[in-house]
Amino acid sequence: MGELRATREPLPSEREIARLHFGYVAGRSSFGAIKKLPSGRVRAWYVINGVRHTAGHTFPNKAQADEWLKDEWNRRRSGTWTDRRGRTTLRQFVDEVWWPTKVDLSLRTRELYEGLLKNWIYTEVKRPARPSLLLGDTPVMQITEDEIEQWYLACKGRNHAVACAKAYRLLSEIMIFADEKRAVIRNPVHIRGAGAENAPEREALTVDELVALSDAIEARYRAMILLATFGAMRWSESLALQRRDIYLDRKMVTLRRVIVEPDKGEKFVGPLKARDEKATRRVDLPDELVPVLEDHLKQFVGLQPTPGSSRTLTRGY
């Protein structure tokens, strides 16, 4: 029989210790996991005792995410690590986690959201005998249903029902997203009917008033007024119409683009839908409008479309 020899198992490496005790390893130099998001930014996290821990924000590149994981690992080894869950404020969550996912918003929608956040969701709410409520500076995990109700009542008190409803819907969307990302224990935003817009019905022009308006306006814009009315077209769509969009023989107009007027900067021509640059919409014309458009094209634009031309309906060039 061969001689029995004592054997010694090799000591576990730091990576193995991290995997066994503190989480799982995604890279060679760090514990945890790293994922690149569609926006190009990087998210990092690690798991301890079945609980997922994140930085509360994303990183611009993998190197910075890796560095954060190394720092967390060193804190675990040195005994200085603390559970920092629940400290991320609503403002931080929006800026660092929610906004980076909104890569396909149109410019006007982005401006709308920025205005609602600044002027409605983040505004100070006075409370008698209690400190003022600032939702933006409140840890997102600690926002309660009572605080949401107080914020909503303050919004209603500003007597801007449409803006209040829009702000509530945006806040609800953000908190639903936070719930999906496990940034909150339970979504506190669920006031029945709070997101419904009850705007007063706008008074429409009578036929006589419409005719008077089209007669009073400069002749170049008369057809646009009638098109917008009988074609149910938005002002931005009417302004962006070009000669090649008009089909008199088929009694129709094809919408392909809009004029975008941002709050800051110069206006520009954009696609009909921000998420689909090839999107179009057909507008059928009433018989009475065809001769009006024909006269307009003869006088200002040109009766026949020119291949490759981008002449507008109102300016003729």
C-alpha positions as CSV (number, residue, x, y, z in Angstrom):
1,M,0.0,0.0,0.0
2,G,1.1,3.5,-0.7
3,E,2.1,5.9,2.0
4,L,-0.7,8.2,3.2
5,R,0.0,11.9,2.9
6,A,-1.7,14.8,4.6
7,T,-3.1,17.3,2.1
8,R,-4.1,20.9,2.7
9,E,-6.9,22.6,0.9
10,P,-5.9,25.9,-0.7
11,L,-7.1,29.0,1.1
12,P,-10.0,30.8,-0.6
13,S,-9.2,33.9,-2.6
14,E,-10.7,37.3,-1.8
15,R,-13.1,36.9,-4.8
16,E,-14.3,33.6,-3.4
17,I,-14.8,35.1,0.1
18,A,-16.8,37.9,-1.5
19,R,-18.9,35.5,-3.5
20,L,-19.5,33.3,-0.5
21,H,-20.2,35.9,2.1
22,F,-21.1,39.2,0.5
23,G,-22.6,38.6,-2.9
24,Y,-21.5,37.5,-6.3
25,V,-18.7,38.6,-8.6
26,A,-19.2,40.3,-11.9
27,G,-15.6,41.3,-12.7
28,R,-12.1,40.3,-11.8
29,S,-11.4,43.1,-9.4
30,S,-14.6,43.7,-7.7
31,F,-17.6,42.0,-6.1
32,G,-21.1,42.8,-7.2
33,A,-22.5,43.2,-10.6
34,I,-22.3,45.8,-13.4
35,K,-24.8,46.4,-16.2
36,K,-24.8,48.9,-19.1
37,L,-28.1,50.6,-19.6
38,P,-29.6,51.6,-23.0
39,S,-28.8,55.2,-22.2
40,G,-25.1,54.3,-22.1
41,R,-24.7,54.8,-18.4
42,V,-23.8,52.0,-16.1
43,R,-25.6,50.6,-13.0
44,A,-23.7,48.7,-10.2
45,W,-25.0,46.7,-7.3
46,Y,-24.2,43.9,-4.9
47,V,-26.1,41.4,-2.7
48,I,-25.7,40.9,1.0
49,N,-27.8,38.3,2.8
50,G,-30.3,38.2,-0.1
51,V,-30.7,42.0,-0.1
52,R,-29.7,44.0,-3.1
53,H,-27.7,47.2,-2.5
54,T,-27.2,49.9,-5.2
55,A,-25.4,53.2,-5.3
56,G,-28.7,55.1,-5.7
57,H,-27.5,56.4,-9.0
58,T,-25.9,55.3,-12.3
59,F,-22.3,55.9,-13.5
60,P,-21.0,57.4,-16.7
61,N,-18.7,54.4,-17.4
62,K,-17.7,51.0,-16.1
63,A,-14.5,52.2,-14.5
64,Q,-16.4,54.5,-12.0
65,A,-18.9,51.7,-11.3
66,D,-16.0,49.3,-10.6
67,E,-14.4,51.9,-8.3
68,W,-17.6,52.2,-6.3
69,L,-17.8,48.4,-5.9
70,K,-14.2,48.3,-4.7
71,D,-14.9,51.0,-2.1
72,E,-17.9,49.1,-0.9
73,W,-15.9,45.9,-0.6
74,N,-13.1,47.7,1.3
75,R,-15.7,49.1,3.7
76,R,-17.0,45.5,4.3
77,R,-13.5,44.2,5.0
78,S,-12.6,47.1,7.3
79,G,-15.9,47.0,9.3
80,T,-16.9,50.5,8.3
81,W,-19.7,49.5,6.0
82,T,-23.2,50.7,6.8
83,D,-26.6,50.0,5.1
84,R,-27.4,53.2,3.2
85,R,-30.6,52.1,1.7
86,G,-33.4,54.7,2.1
87,R,-31.2,57.8,1.9
88,T,-31.7,58.5,-1.8
89,T,-34.0,61.5,-2.1
90,L,-36.8,61.8,-4.7
91,R,-34.8,64.4,-6.6
92,Q,-31.7,62.2,-6.7
93,F,-33.7,59.2,-7.8
94,V,-35.3,61.2,-10.6
95,D,-32.0,62.7,-11.8
96,E,-29.9,59.6,-11.5
97,V,-32.2,56.7,-12.1
98,W,-35.5,57.8,-13.8
99,W,-34.3,60.5,-16.2
100,P,-31.6,58.4,-17.9
101,T,-34.3,55.9,-19.0
102,K,-36.3,58.7,-20.8
103,V,-34.2,58.7,-24.0
104,D,-37.0,58.8,-26.5
105,L,-39.0,61.8,-25.2
106,S,-39.7,64.7,-27.5
107,L,-38.2,68.1,-26.7
108,R,-41.6,69.5,-25.7
109,T,-42.5,66.6,-23.5
110,R,-39.1,66.8,-21.8
111,E,-39.6,70.5,-21.2
112,L,-43.1,69.8,-19.8
113,Y,-41.7,67.2,-17.3
114,E,-38.9,69.5,-16.2
115,G,-41.5,72.3,-15.6
116,L,-43.8,70.0,-13.6
117,L,-40.9,68.8,-11.5
118,K,-39.6,72.2,-10.8
119,N,-42.8,74.2,-10.3
120,W,-45.1,71.5,-8.9
121,I,-43.6,68.3,-7.5
122,Y,-40.5,69.9,-5.9
123,T,-42.2,73.0,-4.5
124,E,-42.5,73.6,-0.8
125,V,-45.7,72.6,1.0
126,K,-46.5,74.6,4.1
127,R,-47.9,72.5,7.1
128,P,-49.3,74.1,10.3
129,A,-47.2,73.3,13.4
130,R,-45.0,71.1,11.3
131,P,-41.9,71.6,9.1
132,S,-42.6,72.3,5.5
133,L,-42.8,69.3,3.2
134,L,-40.3,69.2,0.3
135,L,-40.9,66.0,-1.6
136,G,-37.8,66.5,-3.7
137,D,-35.6,66.5,-0.6
138,T,-37.4,63.6,1.1
139,P,-35.8,60.1,0.8
140,V,-37.9,58.3,-1.8
141,M,-38.3,55.2,0.4
142,Q,-39.7,57.3,3.3
143,I,-42.4,59.2,1.3
144,T,-45.8,58.3,2.9
145,E,-49.4,58.3,1.6
146,D,-50.2,61.1,4.0
147,E,-47.4,63.3,2.6
148,I,-48.6,62.6,-1.0
149,E,-52.1,63.6,0.1
150,Q,-50.8,66.8,1.7
151,W,-48.8,67.6,-1.4
152,Y,-51.9,66.9,-3.7
153,L,-54.2,69.1,-1.6
154,A,-51.6,71.9,-1.8
155,C,-51.6,71.5,-5.6
156,K,-55.3,71.7,-5.8
157,G,-55.2,74.9,-3.7
158,R,-53.3,76.6,-6.5
159,N,-56.4,76.5,-8.7
160,H,-54.6,75.1,-11.8
161,A,-56.5,71.9,-12.1
162,V,-54.9,70.7,-15.4
163,A,-51.3,71.3,-14.3
164,C,-52.1,69.7,-10.9
165,A,-53.4,66.6,-12.7
166,K,-50.4,66.5,-15.0
167,A,-48.0,66.8,-12.0
168,Y,-49.8,64.0,-10.2
169,R,-49.6,61.7,-13.2
170,L,-45.9,62.4,-13.6
171,L,-45.3,61.7,-9.9
172,S,-47.3,58.5,-10.1
173,E,-45.2,57.4,-13.1
174,I,-42.0,58.1,-11.2
175,M,-43.1,56.2,-8.1
176,I,-44.4,53.2,-10.2
177,F,-40.9,53.1,-11.7
178,A,-39.4,53.3,-8.2
179,D,-41.5,50.4,-7.1
180,E,-40.3,48.4,-10.0
181,K,-36.7,49.2,-9.1
182,R,-37.4,48.3,-5.4
183,A,-36.5,51.8,-4.4
184,V,-39.7,51.9,-2.3
185,I,-41.4,49.3,-0.1
186,R,-44.8,50.3,-1.4
187,N,-46.0,52.9,-4.0
188,P,-47.7,55.7,-1.9
189,V,-49.2,57.4,-4.9
190,H,-52.8,56.2,-5.5
191,I,-55.4,58.9,-4.9
192,R,-58.4,58.0,-6.9
193,G,-59.2,60.4,-9.8
194,A,-56.3,62.7,-9.0
195,G,-54.7,62.3,-12.4
196,A,-57.9,63.1,-14.3
197,E,-58.0,66.4,-16.2
198,N,-61.3,68.3,-15.8
199,A,-60.5,71.3,-17.9
200,P,-63.4,73.5,-18.9
201,E,-64.6,73.0,-22.4
202,R,-63.3,75.6,-24.8
203,E,-65.8,77.6,-26.7
204,A,-65.6,76.9,-30.5
205,L,-66.0,79.6,-33.1
206,T,-69.2,79.7,-35.0
207,V,-69.2,79.3,-38.8
208,D,-69.9,83.1,-39.1
209,E,-67.0,83.9,-36.8
210,L,-64.7,81.5,-38.7
211,V,-65.6,83.1,-42.0
212,A,-65.0,86.6,-40.5
213,L,-61.6,85.5,-39.2
214,S,-60.5,84.0,-42.5
215,D,-61.6,87.2,-44.4
216,A,-59.9,89.5,-41.9
217,I,-56.5,87.7,-41.9
218,E,-53.8,88.2,-44.5
219,A,-54.8,86.3,-47.6
220,R,-51.6,84.1,-47.5
221,Y,-52.9,82.5,-44.2
222,R,-56.5,82.1,-45.1
223,A,-56.2,78.6,-46.3
224,M,-54.2,77.6,-43.3
225,I,-57.0,78.8,-41.0
226,L,-59.6,76.8,-42.9
227,L,-57.3,73.7,-43.1
228,A,-56.7,73.7,-39.4
229,T,-60.4,74.0,-38.7
230,F,-61.9,71.5,-41.1
231,G,-58.9,69.1,-41.0
232,A,-58.6,69.1,-37.2
233,M,-55.0,70.0,-37.5
234,R,-52.8,71.4,-34.8
235,W,-51.2,74.8,-35.2
236,S,-47.7,73.2,-35.4
237,E,-48.8,70.8,-38.1
238,S,-50.4,73.6,-40.2
239,L,-47.3,75.7,-40.1
240,A,-45.1,72.8,-41.3
241,L,-47.2,71.8,-44.3
242,Q,-45.4,71.8,-47.7
243,R,-46.7,71.9,-51.2
244,R,-45.8,68.2,-51.7
245,D,-48.2,67.3,-48.8
246,I,-51.3,68.5,-50.7
247,Y,-53.1,66.1,-53.0
248,L,-56.0,68.0,-54.6
249,D,-56.9,65.3,-57.0
250,R,-57.4,62.9,-54.1
251,K,-58.9,65.5,-51.7
252,M,-56.4,64.8,-49.0
253,V,-53.4,66.2,-47.1
254,T,-50.5,64.1,-45.6
255,L,-49.0,65.4,-42.4
256,R,-45.3,64.5,-42.1
257,R,-43.7,67.1,-39.8
258,V,-44.4,69.8,-37.2
259,I,-42.9,73.1,-36.2
260,V,-41.3,72.8,-32.7
261,E,-41.1,75.9,-30.6
262,P,-39.0,75.1,-27.5
263,D,-39.1,77.2,-24.4
264,K,-35.4,78.0,-25.0
265,G,-33.7,78.3,-28.4
266,E,-34.9,78.7,-31.9
267,K,-37.9,76.9,-33.4
268,F,-37.2,74.0,-35.8
269,V,-38.9,71.4,-38.0
270,G,-39.3,68.0,-36.3
271,P,-41.0,64.7,-37.2
272,L,-44.7,64.3,-36.7
273,K,-44.0,61.8,-33.9
274,A,-40.8,62.1,-31.9
275,R,-40.4,58.3,-31.6
276,D,-41.0,57.6,-35.3
277,E,-39.4,59.9,-37.9
278,K,-41.4,58.2,-40.7
279,A,-44.8,58.6,-39.1
280,T,-47.5,60.3,-41.2
281,R,-51.2,61.1,-40.9
282,R,-53.8,61.4,-43.6
283,V,-56.3,64.2,-43.5
284,D,-59.3,64.0,-45.8
285,L,-60.6,67.3,-47.2
286,P,-64.2,68.4,-47.5
287,D,-65.3,69.2,-51.1
288,E,-65.8,72.9,-50.2
289,L,-62.2,73.3,-49.2
290,V,-60.6,72.0,-52.4
291,P,-61.3,75.1,-54.6
292,V,-60.1,77.3,-51.7
293,L,-56.8,75.4,-51.6
294,E,-56.5,75.4,-55.4
295,D,-56.8,79.2,-55.5
296,H,-54.2,79.5,-52.7
297,L,-51.7,77.3,-54.5
298,K,-52.1,79.2,-57.8
299,Q,-51.6,82.6,-56.0
300,F,-48.8,81.8,-53.5
301,V,-47.2,78.5,-54.0
302,G,-47.6,76.8,-57.4
303,L,-50.4,74.6,-58.6
304,Q,-48.1,71.6,-59.5
305,P,-45.6,70.2,-56.9
306,T,-42.0,70.5,-57.8
307,P,-39.9,67.2,-57.1
308,G,-37.6,67.7,-54.2
309,S,-39.2,71.1,-53.3
310,S,-39.8,71.9,-49.6
311,R,-41.9,75.0,-50.3
312,T,-44.3,75.7,-47.4
313,L,-48.0,76.2,-47.8
314,T,-48.0,79.7,-46.2
315,R,-44.7,81.2,-47.5
316,G,-44.4,79.5,-50.9
317,Y,-40.7,78.6,-50.5
